[in-house]
C-alpha cells in the first residue's frame, strides 16, 4: 500500500514539475504573442510579406487564395483584399513611390498597384513563375526572380524592366548586399547558392551547402560576412562565409522552413518552419550557433516577416482543419 502511495505521489510530483518547467520555458521565451489577425475566408498556402512602416500596414501574399491581404497594424485588422491575382508569391512596397509590386506564379505577371487606392498602374510580363522580390533603395532597382532561371531588373520609378540576369534553375530566396554588388541566390533545383555580380549582370560563383538540399529561405549578416541558408533535406540551417563560400556551421532545425530572418541587434536567427515551430538560433560568434528555444505555431505556418524597427515577428498560419487562417504578431522581448 505504501509502495503504491509513494509511486502515485511520485507520478503527481513528476507531472507538476513538468508543468512548471513547461510554463517557465514558455514564460522565458523571447517571443510573446501580442495578437492575432483573422483572415476569414482565406484558403490555401500563404506566401511572403511586405511592410509599410509609415502606414503601419502588412501586405500578405495569400498564394492559394489568389489575393494579397492588407493588414492595418494599428487596428490589428484586415482592411482590404487585392483580388484577381494568379498565385501571388512575392511582394514589395516602395514607400517613396507609394507603389506595391506583386509577383505572380501564374503567367509570371508582376502587377504594380497604387499603394493607397490599390488600382493597377502597370505590370511586367515575366512569362512564368514570378516569385521573390527584393528592392535596392540606393539604386531604385527592383529585382524579381522568375521562370526556369532568371532575375529581372526593374527601374522602380518607371515600372519598366531594364535587364535580366540568367541562372541555371528557378531562383527562390535571394539577398542583396548593401555595401557591395553581389546577390546571393538559392537555387534548390541545382543544389547550390549562386553569387551574382549585379554590376556585371552575371554569376561569378557557385557555393555548395554540404549535402543539405532543398535550400529555399535565406538571410544575410553582412557585417559578419555570413549567409544563412535554410535547407529542408535534411532540415538544417547552413552558415556560409561570404568571403570564401565555405560552410562554417550546420544546425539542426525543425522541418519545412520557408522564411529565415537575421536579427542583427540580438545576434539571432528566426527560422519559421512548416512543422509548426519557430526556431530561435543564437549567434554566439560568427562560427558558433545554438538553438535557444522553439516556439509552437501551427502545421503549415512557414512564412512570415521580421520587422526590426518594430521588434516584431509576423507569422502566417494557413487554414487547416479547425485552425482558421490568421496572422500571428509576436513581440520580441
C-alpha positions, -999 to 999 in steps of 0.1 A, spaced: 0 0 0 28 24 10 46 15 -22 16 22 -43 10 55 -25 46 66 -29 45 57 -66 13 78 -70 29 107 -52 60 105 -74 38 105 -106 19 135 -94 51 154 -85 66 145 -119 35 159 -137 35 190 -116 72 196 -121 69 190 -158 41 215 -160 61 241 -140 91 236 -164 69 240 -194 53 272 -181 87 286 -171 100 278 -206 71 295 -222 73 325 -199 110 328 -207 107 328 -245 119 359 -263 87 358 -284 55 369 -269 23 366 -288 8 401 -290 -23 395 -311 -37 375 -340 -54 389 -371 -81 367 -385 -81 361 -423 -116 347 -426 -123 331 -460 -86 329 -469 -78 294 -482 -46 276 -492 -10 284 -488 2 318 -476 35 331 -490 56 362 -485 50 396 -468 59 432 -472 58 461 -447 48 497 -449 64 515 -420 47 549 -423 13 534 -429 17 506 -404 5 480 -429 14 445 -438 9 431 -473 4 393 -473 6 371 -504 -23 346 -500 -10 324 -527 -37 297 -526 -64 323 -524 -52 344 -553 -52 375 -532 -30 399 -513 -44 407 -479 -38 442 -464 -34 443 -426 -37 475 -406 -14 471 -376 -30 500 -358 -63 482 -355 -49 447 -360 -75 440 -387 -76 431 -424 -87 463 -442 -86 452 -479 -81 423 -502 -65 427 -536 -82 401 -557 -79 386 -592 -43 376 -588 -26 344 -600 -9 327 -571 9 357 -557 43 347 -542 64 378 -537 56 414 -528 75 447 -523 62 480 -511 82 511 -521 72 540 -498 87 569 -518 67 558 -548 37 546 -529 38 515 -552 31 479 -545 47 453 -567 31 418 -566 48 388 -584 25 360 -595 33 324 -603 6 320 -629 17 337 -661 47 353 -645 29 386 -642 43 412 -618 14 437 -611 21 472 -599 -5 489 -577 -11 524 -563 -4 519 -526 -35 539 -515 -62 531 -540 -49 497 -549 -56 504 -586 -34 487 -611 -9 512 -626 13 489 -645 25 453 -650 56 434 -660 53 402 -681 80 378 -670 62 349 -688 63 323 -659 66 318 -622 74 353 -609 85 347 -573 107 365 -547 110 403 -549 138 425 -535 144 463 -537 177 482 -538 168 515 -524 201 532 -533 198 524 -570 160 524 -572 161 490 -588 137 461 -581 148 425 -586 122 397 -593 131 360 -595 112 342 -623 109 312 -646 134 284 -651 163 307 -642 163 344 -642 162 376 -621 145 406 -638 160 440 -631 133 467 -629 136 505 -629 112 510 -600 101 547 -606 92 539 -642 79 504 -635 99 491 -665 121 461 -669 156 472 -679 175 439 -677 177 403 -667 203 380 -652 204 344 -662 206 314 -638 205 277 -645 174 270 -623 144 287 -608 155 312 -581 140 310 -546 150 334 -518 178 358 -526 196 386 -507 212 419 -519 244 432 -504 241 468 -493 278 475 -492 287 455 -523 274 445 -557 266 408 -550 233 390 -550 232 356 -532 205 333 -547 191 300 -536 188 275 -565 173 244 -549 169 225 -582 206 229 -589 215 223 -552 237 254 -547 238 291 -540 246 313 -570 265 345 -565 257 372 -590 277 404 -595 248 428 -603 271 453 -619 283 427 -644 249 410 -645 263 375 -643 270 346 -620 306 348 -605 305 319 -581 285 288 -571 286 276 -535 276 242 -522 257 236 -489 275 204 -477 249 178 -486 220 198 -473 194 203 -501 160 220 -506 176 254 -500 146 277 -501 149 306 -475 179 328 -469 191 356 -446 223 377 -446 245 390 -418 266 414 -439 286 428 -410 300 394 -401 302 381 -437 277 353 -430 249 339 -452 222 317 -435 206 291 -458 176 272 -447 175 236 -461 148 210 -460 166 178 -469 177 173 -442 163 201 -421 194 223 -415 205 259 -412 237 261 -432 260 290 -425 283 302 -453 313 325 -452 305 352 -478 343 358 -483 351 323 -493 318 304 -498 329 278 -472 304 261 -448 313 273 -413 283 257 -394 253 234 -398 225 235 -372 196 210 -370 163 229 -373 126 220 -375 111 207 -408 98 226 -438 113 261 -433 103 287 -459 114 320 -442 146 328 -423 155 362 -408 186 376 -391 182 399 -361 214 420 -361 205 437 -328 202 404 -309 226 383 -330 198 358 -335 182 339 -364 144 332 -367 136 301 -388 98 298 -395 91 262 -401 60 245 -415 64 217 -390 47 241 -366 77 258 -350 97 290 -349 133 280 -342 154 307 -324 191 302 -331 216 323 -312 248 335 -329 274 330 -302 301 342 -327 303 342 -365 312 305 -365 292 292 -335 254 288 -332 229 271 -309 191 268 -308 179 286 -277 142 277 -280 114 265 -303 80 283 -302 49 263 -312 28 277 -340 6 256 -363 11 230 -390 19 247 -423 29 280 -408 62 285 -426 63 321 -438 63 355 -422 82 387 -418 107 401 -392 104 439 -388 134 450 -368 122 486 -362 90 472 -346 107 444 -326 81 422 -343 79 389 -360 48 381 -380 39 346 -389 13 334 -414 -10 305 -403 -30 288 -431 -65 273 -427 -61 237 -419 -89 217 -403 -103 237 -373 -73 261 -374 -85 292 -393 -62 314 -414 -46 342 -394 -15 363 -389 2 360 -356 21 390 -343 49 383 -319 67 409 -298 104 403 -294 114 408 -258 
